[in-house]
Amino acid sequence: LNSSSPVFLNGVTCRGKVLTLDSMNPNVRRVEYAVRGPIVQRAVQIEKELREGVKKPFTEVIKANIGDAHAMGQKPITFFRQVLALCSYPDLLEDNKFPEDAKKRARRILDACGGHSIGAYSASQGIECIRQDVARYIEKRDGGIPSNPDNIYLSTGASDAIVTMLKLLVCGEGRDRTGVMISIPQYPLYSAALADLGAVQINYYLDEDKCWGLDVTELRRALNAAKQHCKPRVLCIINPGNPTGQVQSRECIEDVIRFAKEENLFLMADEVYQDNVYAKGCKFHSFKKVLFEMGPEYSSSLEMASFHSTSKCYMGECGFRGGYMEVLNMDPEVKAQLTKLVSVRLCPPVSGQAMLDLVVNPPLPDEPSYASYLKERTAVLAALAEKSHLTEEMFNTVPGITCNPVQGAMYTFPRITLPQKAIAKAQEEGQAPDMLYCMKLLEEEGICLVPGSGFGQKEGTFHFRMTILPPTEKLKVVLQKIRDFHLRFTQEFS
Amino acid sequence: MLSENSLTHPPFTLIVRNKEKVSYSLKKIMVALKNKQIGVKKPFREVIDVSWGDPHRGGVKPLTFVRQVLAACLYPQLMNGEKLPVDVRQRAQKLLDGCAGWSVGSYSATGGLPEIVQRVSEFISRRDGGVPSNPENIFLCCGSQWALTRILNVLVNAEAPFPTGVLTPAPCYSTTPLSIEGLGGVVIPYYLSEERGWELQVEELHRALESCKGACHPIALYVINPGNPAGQVQSRKSMQEVIRFASEKRLFLLADEVYQGCVYGETEFVSYKRVLSEMGPPLSDTVELASFHSASKGFMGECGLRGGYVELVNLDPAVKKYIYTLFCADSSPPVLGQIALDLMTNPPQPGDPSYLLYYQVRSRSTVVKNVKKACEVINSLQGFSCQAVEGGAFAFPRIHLPAKAIQKAKEAGMQPDTFYCLRLLEEAGVLASPGSDYGQEEGTFHIRFCILLPHDVLGELLQRLSDFHTQFMKDFS
């Protein structure tokens, strides 16, 4: 009896379901998203059990699985929240407890909103004056290279823009189906979107031994192999990287750009962690800046989209769903289709657009809120830098764990050596070995990480991704617990 | 320069129910014209934009309670002292207690903050006279259209031998057909009966289904109740017919109920879920339904916050698991939008400090009076006929355009109602939408405009419209 055949119930024929595993969009069945996957669902269950008074070897679950800074205790930037409060409840503009620079920005945003309310729809591409502010921010960041506000699309987090862009790029059938190059390890939004769109995922491996560096020869290898069964059209790169945290060198970025041009690939540069750079000698270079500095041969022809967001960096405003993409050298007809495509979602949340406006248009040195803004921002980034070093050091003292320097972003992705017995057990249970490891860590210590298998990794290697977001003292405790767990685990399966 | 070599290749081109692709870009021209008008001498001072179902844009003020709670959640320092009413502070506290790190800047659980989802489910149950609502079947999302697109994504199989079809009303608000086509699906229009107050007739559903035999595989039936752009509110009887039809023809029912808070006539709103439940087994246990609601409409009007939800009924649990994963990849819906939903479903109660102000502003009788007046004025004009607006945000009157006007429009290369709207914008400073954007019976013409406006703005709108229309009909007689 399958779910679509008729069934008798109380003597009456009922038809089986219309929407079944067989009838549903087969692409959706291939979608996975490890960051909120089975291990997180178990973590939520455990939290429920704790609330119900079930006794556990720990009193709380530490959710180091997701890049959510505020959830781990990081405070919002005061100025940003002041402006948002003013935008939400404009009566506060009369309140002298709010600084003038906050009021000025709030008024400007409200003037650009329908009916002077953040509750009105905005244009689907995003509020015009905010797109202008984004363009100015990009110009300032990139040493004056012009940015056209018409090429800026505000979005519901960077994820929305990334998926939209992929929708425009994926087409063709069979061997002509679009192939999209993505790093391994990668942030699983990409693999999820590619599965959903039925695109061909082309994996290029980052080199763990070279601090997760990217080598063009590897790009070439991956591309040539892929040409046999698909039409490669897109190259995605996350810089600073997620989960791996590497910050690409300028030379590497140039190599990637050259490669994209040679092979006629659309470049998607995910730069949401652009302010999260910790390692000495590392610097964020935007793809756009490097592209333009390579001259018109590249800058006037390479098709590219760059992405940014309000969720990461020093502000950590994930819940606002603010983001943008900047497109370059896009065919005007295609741009018209892009504009229609984004209209289906009506508009990005206006509060997210407002938050983004503040990120790109923060207090200036001569403004009243500047000092406190700078202090808060510096403190957050300094804390993250300290935690990045602390994490790397600590993990490298554990036999069986090796950890590359966390050059940027918000995560550590250490490699774990697992005993053969553990691997065998996992295989028996039909589980990825690092999932078995992480599940056990969750059950025994109440620490929720994401297994490396959720991001992709070289065959035969195992990792986990942990955020470096918990407050320093808590982080130290977490690191110790993981160390102790790892030693026990190794012992148990020896 | 890059057309041939360009890498981007959109999977669809916009075809609004086989009408010209241009109608969407005409809207853009209209918007551009509207913007250009600033500084140009015109017989009006500013454009009244009623092309959106957007009360705030039309001049309706946000609800004070809602905005106070949002401000307190955003900047909790506001809760120190007595400036904000105590119920605002309590509500903000409660909401923040449910947020990770006590911040609205954190991600929430995929389906929404659990406490809010719980309260939404209780609201649904209360609304439906006690029919149970399970929070596990509810997903908060970034606006109802986002959720609808996600559910359509699961239903539409672009790789099947036959394209997936979705029965969609004509007229229908333009975003949904765009979504369907964008996913590689096919819109199967069923025409609402204008002479019968835009009634949905089940015979027409049968006809529509027959018409696409062999061309596509119909999988879903999309209904909007109360309607958009047509302002009908479905009778219980009609809804039962729809449910029986969906069951018989094996269709997944998509019920877009975002205007449930906007009902003016004698027909009361009842949800599809409630009607389904009251029809009893086997229908109540088998018909698969997704119901959509939002904080964008009604008295909230918080379109820009993007707060919506979908409730799933009778879905295969195995499929639900995949739906959940699909929503996971979107991270979580905007927290402020979720808060708006919470406030909408749990407004101040009698005795609460904010209660009087909240309900004073939310005067249903004023809206009903406005709607009635709008219909009267429109119907009093020669060349206009407007069905009763029983619900929703819009009037969708039919314009009986003179032959000369139709000819002029053809010469200009546009639909006659688009031509009318362009003139209306240029000469009277009113931005409305042409019926051709929504689908209409061949040879008929309509315009849609939002009527959820403050009393004085509505008055101004009707005055301009009357003057313009009278002149237009004279000019083209």
Interface residues (C-beta under 8 A of the other chain):
Chain A: S3 L9 N10 V12 T13 C14 R15 K17 V18 L19 T20 L21 S23 M24 N25 P26 N27 V28 R29 V31 E32 Y33 V35 R36 G37 V44 K63 I66 D68 H70 A71 M72 G73 Q74 K75 P76 R81 Q82 L84 A85 L86 S88 Y89 D91 L92 D95 C113 G114 G115 S117 I118 G119 A120 Y121 S122 T156 G157 S159 D160 K167 L168 L169 V170 C171 G172 P188 L189 A192 A193 D196 G198 R233 V234 N264 L265 F266 E303 M315 G316 E317 C318 G319 F320 R321 N329 M330 D331 E333 V334 A336 Q337 L338 K340 L341 S343 V344 R345 L346 C347 P348 P349 V350 S351 G352
Chain B: M1 L2 S3 N5 S6 L7 T8 H9 P10 P11 T13 L14 Y24 S25 D49 W52 D54 P55 H56 R57 G58 G59 V60 K61 P62 T64 R67 Q68 L70 A71 A72 L74 Y75 L78 K83 C99 A100 G101 S103 V104 G105 S106 Y107 S108 A109 T110 C142 G143 Q145 W146 T149 N153 V154 L155 V156 N157 A158 E159 T175 L178 S179 G182 I219 S247 R250 L251 F252 P281 P282 D285 T286 E288 M300 G301 E302 C303 G304 L305 R306 N314 L315 D316 A318 V319 Y322 I323 T325 L326 C328 A329 D330 S331 S332 P333 P334 V335 L336 G337
